[in-house]
Amino acid sequence: MNTADMTAKIAQGKGFIAALDQSGGSTPKALKGYGIAEDAYSGDEAMFGLIHAMRSRIISAPSFTGDKVIGAILFEKTMDGQVGGKPAPQALIDKGIVPFLKIDKGLEAEADGVQLMKPMPGLDGLLARARGLGVFGTKERSVVNLANRAGIAAVVAQQFEIGRQVLAAGLMPILEPEVNIKSAERADADRMLLDELRKALDALPGDDKVMLKLSIPATPGLFDPLVDHPRVLRVVALSGGYARPEACAELAKNRGMIASFSRALLEDLRHQMSDAEFDAALGEAIDAIYTASTEKVAA
């Protein structure tokens, strides 16, 4: 796939984007869910080796193909690693899956009800390296905990600032201002975020487009204006802590939104499974998430 093929697949393809980008802070929890306890390894090198093996097993599985998985988001160490003797991005491309890279370095402490992204030193070099490896786009996450207009405006401003840097490097940014689904102010925060995103999208220069990764809104259909916005290539949804059945049920109520799930994709996978058992469990998850992404229901 060349860039035009990847753009078309992400814009129009039927399916969803897999999030295989757990970072250092969330890796122990991901490994524990996979059936590997923290006392089974020692040190970061061993930890990242185990999580890379898990991701490699997923990418190599027969059920993990571009027929239903149109894209996958990688952690930097995964991007730099090998899958089946190939660079990880190329392994995805060979299966018809568009590769993305998580670029944020974690979250600042909460202020004004939000958590901005930490600084990203060396971002231009990372973007150049990613593009050289065939990566199509990036993903960056910040968090909205409260319906604070100033905080939400700051999150959106930072997301678009980094997004413009990504665009300048020739890559497609996925902007991820996550609204905490456990927030008591979630519905109001959703509406404020919609307002701020529309203003920022309307102000984009030239014919630039971005992608958006958003929490499934408390009010189904709220983000329809973003799905329809001419500056949005695709709107994808994070599972946000929902278990897969609930995440899929909520996603299916939202026209035009496709999944970009992590925990909801991986929750039934275990290190101890045989390859056949592993692929069956993964295939079941892929089918459920694909259906929620492509077959919509009335709210």
Summary of the structure (lengths in Angstrom):
residues: 299
radius of gyration: 18.0
end to end distance: 36.4
largest distance: 52.7
contacts: 1032
relative contact order: 0.13
helix: 44%
strand: 19%
